[in-house]
Amino acid sequence: MRYEWIDEYLMAKRSVTKALQADWNWMCYKIGGKMFAAVLLDSQNVPYYINLKLEPEEGAFLRQQYPDIVPGYYSNKQHWNSVKPDGAVPDDLLKDMLDKSYRLVLNGFGKKRQREILRLSCCGTDCEACGCYGSLCQGCNALNGKPFHSPDTACGIYRCAVNRHKLATCATCDNVPCDIWRKTRDPQFSDEAFEANIQERVKNLRF
């Protein structure tokens, strides 16, 4: 297979798991327990297709452009596509297709469930990396955005993204990081530490 990078690329995505579907001999990559990509292996464990999900219109268009992209093998042929592992599909295009498949499957979950799967708050904070998590605080998702130190008031970021705009996270907002983000600064942060924290959170959101 020419796409030797595929396993490392997929496993670098947030909250992805993989497991061999033994009865099919497919290496399945999942988000939230649902498959978004698979490497199909023959009896010698040699890949013969890479399966991924796309919007039907885009999948149909790409199949017209590339002979090495065909309707999903042993899958719903409207939504799934199979890429020949030794074909001529450019690496960057395949990565883009895999990214879209990941997002399509993730977006199929409810917004709160998406945050739970990603283990992120709506502002991109990795709650499990916080020293307060599990003791003083159960996380923004469980507390509906109400900080443990101020339980009667929802966080301004949560109130804007989740309550007002009905978003799963701030990832799809064009204004990130916005004034609301900067107004929620932890006073213990220096200017440099706060800016680094913002950049880390944006990176977490735009996986």
Buried (B, 14 or more C-beta within 10 A) or exposed (E): EBBEEBEEBBEEBBBBEBEEEEEEBBBBBBBBEEBBBBBBBEEEEEBBBBBBBBEBEEBEEBBEEBEBBBBBBEBEBEBBBBBBBEBEBEEEBBBEBBBBBBBBBBEBBEBBBBBBBBBBBBBBBBBEEBEEBEEEBEBBBEBEBBBBEEEEEBBBBBBBBBEEEEBBBBBEBEEBBBEBBEEEEEEEEEEEEBEEBBEBBBEBBEB
